[in-house]
């Protein structure tokens, strides 16, 4: 039983650090770094930029996305807009034909987002490139707020913020709660040194640092940005540039998305092995392992072990172990009830936290098995999302 006790408390410590402790440590380190560092003065900066929008069968929202791109507060002569619709079978070409100022790239072959971005980069002649998803809508200042950071030569990439619009009628609205927490951690990582992986909804790179990705890459934005970190450059987080999108239309759709991300997480950890070597970049390894690796590997495993171990300890020793076992059972019961409510189209807000937390960790196991079986294609089936309100598009 002594071995079980040690195992349980080690597992609890790992879980606590991953989901709460690191947030406290990162917050403290970020505050300390900001206090000890003289703020950099960033002047108005308007270099030539290319905005690339991969769009696979996005006809229902294509025109809205185009108008959103054309309304950005940036000199039109310095902003090249490119839409790439490889593999699409809708009427995207007809829609884009009405906008001659936009470069439309199309191939009948669907190779996935990474391949589309690789191909689009062949047409990028500007020093900086921005990628944004078709179903995400940008604030007017997005381009300006991102490119200002490139005045610092140590910055290799800039990531905007992902905002999930709160739609009470949407079963997947719990996603927004997660992204508020994630945005907090991203700001801390960026303030300490560098962001640990950019969001594909809105991310920019120095064009000469862009590295063509393998055709089977699942998390293109994540891998691309961290390969830039491997080269010794920083990835800055800029919350004043943001992409808004709606949550998934159902909890099943959100789970499908989570499993894909976790499969991509395992693939990324294998391909970014150099970041796990603390002798290369110790601070980067600390941030990467704390924010990303533990979530995609050890923490979910520890959670799975804690339940049966605490049951054995409660049976033998009772006391605190009985309390901890019952607490876990009640938490997972709340998750199951939350799932059942979501499936029936109901929303019980108090159950969103346990539901989303449990989903994330179950998705890690599902994603792992999908990764080892090589069963997650790069060209995945898109998750359905709620229709974005017109008021949000016009931001």
matplotlib code that plots the C-alpha trace (Angstrom):
import matplotlib.pyplot as plt

x = [0.0, 2.9, 3.9, 0.3, 0.2, 3.4, 2.1, -1.2, 0.3, 2.9, 0.0, -2.0, 1.0, 1.5, -2.2, -2.3, 0.8, -0.4, -3.8, -3.3, 0.2, 1.8, -0.7, 0.4, 4.1, 3.8, 1.8, 4.5, 7.4, 5.6, 5.0, 8.7, 9.9, 7.8, 8.9, 12.6, 12.5, 12.3, 9.2, 10.0, 8.6, 7.0, 6.5, 3.9, 5.0, 3.4, 5.5, 4.1, 2.1, 0.3, -2.8, -3.5, -6.9, -7.2, -10.8, -12.1, -15.8, -16.5, -19.0, -21.7, -19.4, -16.9, -18.3, -18.5, -14.8, -13.8, -15.5, -14.0, -10.5, -11.1, -12.3, -9.0, -7.4, -4.2, -3.0, -4.6, -1.5, 0.6, -1.8, -1.9, -4.9, -4.8, -7.5, -6.5, -9.4, -7.5, -9.9, -13.0, -16.0, -18.3, -18.8, -15.8, -14.4, -17.6, -17.6, -14.0, -14.3, -16.2, -13.1, -10.3, -8.0, -7.8, -5.5, -7.4, -5.4, -7.1, -6.1, -8.6, -6.4, -7.2, -4.0, -5.0, -4.3, -0.5, -0.1, -2.4, -0.2, 3.0, 1.6, 0.4, 3.8, 5.2, 3.2, 4.2, 6.7, 6.3, 8.6, 5.7, 2.8, -0.4, -2.6, -6.2, -9.0, -12.0, -14.5, -12.7, -13.4, -10.7, -10.9, -10.0, -6.7, -5.5, -2.8, -1.4, -1.2, 0.6, 3.3, 4.4, 6.3, 8.6, 10.5, 12.2, 14.6, 14.3, 10.6, 10.0, 6.3, 3.3, 0.1, -3.3, -5.9, -8.7, -12.1, -14.9, -18.2, -20.6, -23.8, -26.0, -28.0, -24.8, -24.1, -20.4, -20.2, -18.0, -15.1, -15.1, -14.4, -11.3, -10.0, -10.1, -7.8, -5.6, -5.3, -4.1, -1.4, -0.4, 0.1, 2.2, 4.4, 4.9, 5.8, 8.3, 10.0, 7.9, 4.5, 4.5, 2.6, 0.4, -3.3, -4.1, -7.1, -4.7, -0.9, 1.9, 5.5, 8.6, 8.4, 12.1, 11.6, 8.6, 9.5, 7.5, 5.6, 5.3, 2.2, 0.7, 1.1, -2.0, -1.3, 0.4, 0.2, 1.7, 4.5, 5.4, 5.6, 7.6, 10.1, 10.8, 11.4, 13.8, 15.8, 16.2, 13.4, 10.5, 6.8, 4.9, 1.3, -0.7, -4.3, -5.1, -5.2, -8.0, -10.0, -13.6, -15.5, -18.5, -18.3, -19.0, -22.7, -22.7, -20.7, -20.0, -18.5, -16.4, -15.1, -14.2, -12.2, -10.5, -9.5, -7.9, -6.0, -4.7, -3.6, -1.8, -0.3, 1.3, 2.6, 4.0, 5.8, 7.6, 8.6, 9.6, 11.8, 14.6, 12.5, 12.5, 16.3, 16.9, 20.5, 19.5, 17.1, 16.3, 13.6, 11.9, 11.9, 10.4, 7.6, 6.9, 6.8, 4.7, 2.2, 1.9, 3.6, 2.2, -1.3, -0.9, 0.8, 1.5, -1.4, -4.3, -2.5, -2.2, -5.9, -6.7, -4.5, -5.8, -9.3, -8.6, -5.6, -7.7, -10.4, -7.9, -6.5, -10.0, -10.8, -7.7, -7.2, -10.4, -10.0, -8.7, -8.6, -12.3, -12.9, -10.7, -12.2, -15.8, -14.8, -13.5, -16.6, -18.8, -16.7, -16.9, -20.6, -21.1, -19.2, -21.4, -24.6, -23.2, -22.7, -26.2, -27.6, -25.6, -26.7, -30.3, -29.7, -29.8, -27.2, -26.4, -23.6, -22.4, -21.6, -19.6, -16.2, -16.2, -17.6, -15.0, -12.1, -13.1, -13.5, -10.0, -8.4, -10.5, -9.6, -5.8, -6.2, -8.4, -5.9, -3.0, -4.5, -5.4, -1.8, -0.2, -2.5, -1.8, -5.5, -5.7, -5.5, -4.1, -7.2, -9.7, -13.5, -14.3, -16.3, -19.6, -19.8, -22.7, -23.4, -21.5, -23.8, -23.6, -22.8, -19.6, -18.5, -18.7, -16.3]
y = [0.0, 2.3, 2.1, 2.9, 5.9, 7.3, 6.7, 8.4, 11.5, 11.8, 11.5, 14.1, 16.5, 16.1, 16.7, 19.7, 21.3, 20.7, 22.3, 24.8, 25.0, 25.9, 28.8, 30.2, 29.7, 31.2, 34.2, 34.9, 34.5, 36.7, 39.5, 39.3, 39.4, 42.4, 44.2, 43.7, 44.4, 47.9, 47.9, 48.2, 51.1, 49.9, 52.6, 52.5, 49.9, 49.2, 46.7, 44.7, 41.7, 38.7, 37.4, 33.8, 32.1, 28.4, 27.6, 24.1, 24.1, 27.3, 28.7, 29.6, 32.0, 32.8, 36.2, 37.3, 36.3, 38.2, 41.3, 40.9, 40.7, 43.8, 45.8, 45.4, 48.7, 48.4, 50.1, 48.2, 48.6, 46.8, 44.0, 41.1, 38.8, 35.1, 32.6, 29.0, 26.5, 23.3, 20.3, 22.4, 21.2, 24.2, 27.5, 29.3, 30.2, 32.0, 34.0, 34.9, 36.0, 39.0, 40.2, 40.7, 42.3, 38.9, 36.2, 32.9, 29.6, 26.4, 22.8, 19.9, 17.8, 18.0, 17.6, 19.1, 22.5, 22.0, 21.2, 24.1, 26.5, 25.1, 25.7, 29.2, 30.2, 29.8, 32.9, 35.0, 37.7, 39.9, 39.7, 38.7, 36.3, 35.9, 32.8, 32.9, 30.3, 31.0, 30.5, 33.0, 36.7, 39.3, 42.6, 45.6, 46.2, 42.6, 43.0, 46.3, 44.9, 41.8, 43.2, 45.9, 43.2, 42.4, 45.6, 43.3, 41.1, 38.3, 37.8, 35.1, 34.7, 36.5, 34.8, 36.5, 35.5, 33.0, 34.2, 31.8, 33.7, 33.0, 31.5, 30.1, 28.1, 26.3, 22.9, 23.5, 26.8, 25.3, 25.7, 29.5, 28.9, 26.8, 29.4, 32.1, 30.0, 29.1, 32.7, 33.6, 31.0, 32.1, 35.7, 34.4, 32.2, 35.1, 37.6, 35.1, 34.3, 32.9, 31.4, 27.6, 27.1, 29.4, 29.2, 28.6, 30.9, 33.8, 33.5, 35.3, 34.4, 36.0, 34.6, 33.6, 31.4, 29.5, 25.8, 23.6, 21.0, 17.3, 16.4, 14.4, 17.3, 17.5, 20.7, 22.8, 26.1, 24.5, 22.7, 25.7, 28.1, 25.8, 25.0, 28.8, 28.6, 25.7, 28.1, 30.5, 33.0, 34.1, 33.7, 36.7, 36.6, 39.6, 39.6, 42.9, 41.0, 38.4, 35.9, 35.3, 32.1, 30.3, 27.1, 23.6, 22.9, 19.9, 18.2, 15.3, 17.7, 19.3, 15.9, 15.0, 18.2, 17.5, 14.0, 15.3, 18.0, 15.3, 13.0, 16.0, 16.7, 13.3, 13.7, 17.1, 15.8, 13.3, 15.8, 18.5, 16.2, 18.8, 21.0, 18.3, 18.5, 21.0, 21.4, 23.2, 25.8, 25.2, 27.9, 26.7, 23.1, 24.2, 26.2, 23.5, 20.6, 22.5, 24.0, 21.3, 18.0, 17.2, 17.9, 15.6, 12.7, 12.3, 14.3, 12.3, 9.0, 10.1, 11.0, 7.5, 5.9, 8.0, 6.7, 2.9, 3.6, 5.9, 3.2, 0.6, 3.1, 4.1, 0.4, -0.2, 3.1, 5.1, 8.7, 11.2, 8.5, 7.9, 11.6, 11.8, 8.8, 10.0, 13.5, 12.0, 9.8, 12.9, 14.9, 12.3, 11.8, 15.5, 15.2, 12.3, 14.2, 17.2, 15.1, 13.7, 17.2, 18.4, 15.5, 16.3, 20.0, 21.3, 23.4, 23.1, 25.7, 24.2, 21.0, 22.6, 22.7, 19.0, 18.0, 19.9, 18.9, 15.2, 15.5, 17.0, 14.1, 11.3, 12.8, 12.4, 8.6, 8.5, 10.8, 8.6, 5.4, 7.3, 8.5, 5.1, 3.6, 6.4, 6.9, 10.7, 12.1, 15.6, 16.4, 15.8, 16.2, 19.7, 20.0, 21.8, 25.2, 27.5, 30.3, 33.4, 36.4, 39.3, 41.7, 39.8, 39.8, 43.6, 44.1]
z = [0.0, 0.6, -3.1, -4.0, -1.7, -3.2, -6.7, -5.9, -4.4, -7.3, -9.8, -7.9, -7.9, -11.7, -12.4, -10.0, -11.5, -15.1, -14.7, -11.9, -10.6, -13.8, -14.3, -11.0, -11.7, -15.2, -13.9, -11.3, -13.8, -16.4, -13.8, -12.7, -16.3, -17.2, -14.0, -14.7, -18.4, -20.0, -22.3, -26.0, -27.9, -31.1, -33.8, -36.5, -38.9, -42.3, -44.3, -47.2, -46.0, -47.6, -46.0, -46.9, -46.3, -46.9, -47.7, -48.3, -49.3, -47.4, -49.9, -47.3, -45.5, -48.2, -49.2, -45.5, -45.0, -48.1, -47.0, -43.6, -45.1, -47.4, -44.4, -42.4, -41.4, -43.4, -46.6, -49.5, -51.6, -49.0, -48.3, -50.8, -50.1, -51.2, -51.0, -51.7, -52.3, -53.2, -53.3, -53.0, -55.0, -54.3, -56.2, -54.6, -58.0, -58.9, -55.7, -55.8, -59.5, -58.2, -56.4, -58.9, -56.2, -54.5, -55.8, -56.0, -56.1, -56.8, -57.5, -57.8, -55.5, -51.8, -49.8, -46.5, -44.9, -44.6, -48.3, -49.2, -47.1, -48.6, -52.1, -51.3, -50.0, -53.5, -54.4, -51.3, -52.2, -49.1, -46.0, -43.8, -44.2, -42.2, -42.2, -41.0, -41.1, -43.4, -40.5, -38.3, -38.6, -37.8, -36.0, -38.2, -36.4, -36.6, -39.3, -37.9, -34.4, -35.5, -37.9, -35.4, -33.5, -36.4, -35.6, -33.1, -35.0, -32.5, -33.3, -35.9, -35.6, -34.1, -33.0, -32.5, -30.0, -30.7, -29.4, -29.2, -29.3, -26.5, -28.0, -25.2, -27.8, -28.9, -27.3, -27.7, -25.9, -23.2, -25.6, -24.9, -21.2, -22.1, -24.5, -21.9, -19.7, -22.6, -23.6, -20.1, -20.3, -23.8, -22.6, -19.7, -22.0, -24.4, -21.6, -20.1, -23.4, -26.3, -27.1, -27.1, -30.3, -32.3, -33.1, -36.8, -36.7, -36.9, -37.1, -38.9, -39.8, -41.3, -44.8, -44.9, -41.8, -43.1, -43.5, -45.8, -43.7, -44.2, -46.1, -43.2, -40.7, -38.5, -36.4, -39.1, -37.1, -34.0, -35.7, -37.9, -35.0, -32.7, -35.5, -35.6, -31.8, -32.4, -34.7, -31.8, -32.6, -30.4, -31.1, -29.7, -28.5, -29.5, -28.0, -29.7, -33.0, -32.7, -34.7, -33.7, -34.4, -33.0, -31.0, -32.4, -33.1, -30.9, -28.1, -30.5, -33.1, -30.4, -29.2, -32.8, -33.0, -29.7, -30.8, -34.0, -32.0, -29.6, -32.4, -33.8, -30.4, -30.3, -33.8, -32.9, -29.8, -31.9, -34.6, -32.1, -30.0, -29.9, -27.7, -25.0, -24.6, -21.8, -22.8, -26.0, -24.7, -21.0, -20.7, -23.8, -22.6, -19.3, -21.0, -23.6, -21.2, -18.6, -21.0, -23.8, -23.2, -19.8, -21.0, -24.0, -22.2, -18.5, -16.9, -18.5, -17.6, -14.0, -13.9, -15.2, -12.5, -9.6, -9.6, -9.2, -6.8, -4.6, -4.5, -3.2, -0.7, 0.5, 1.0, 3.0, 4.9, 4.4, 5.7, 3.1, 0.4, 0.8, 0.4, -2.7, -4.3, -3.8, -5.1, -8.3, -8.7, -8.3, -10.7, -13.4, -12.7, -13.3, -16.6, -17.7, -16.7, -18.6, -21.7, -21.5, -21.2, -24.2, -26.3, -25.6, -26.5, -22.9, -21.2, -17.5, -16.9, -13.7, -15.5, -18.3, -16.5, -15.5, -18.9, -20.9, -18.6, -19.0, -22.7, -23.1, -21.2, -22.9, -26.2, -25.4, -25.2, -28.4, -30.2, -29.1, -30.5, -33.7, -34.0, -33.4, -36.0, -38.4, -38.7, -38.5, -42.0, -42.6, -44.7, -42.0, -42.0, -40.6, -37.4, -37.9, -36.2, -35.4, -37.8, -36.8, -36.0, -38.5, -35.6, -34.9, -38.5, -38.7, -35.8]

ax = plt.figure().add_subplot(projection="3d")
ax.plot(x, y, z, "-o")
ax.set_aspect("equal")
plt.show()
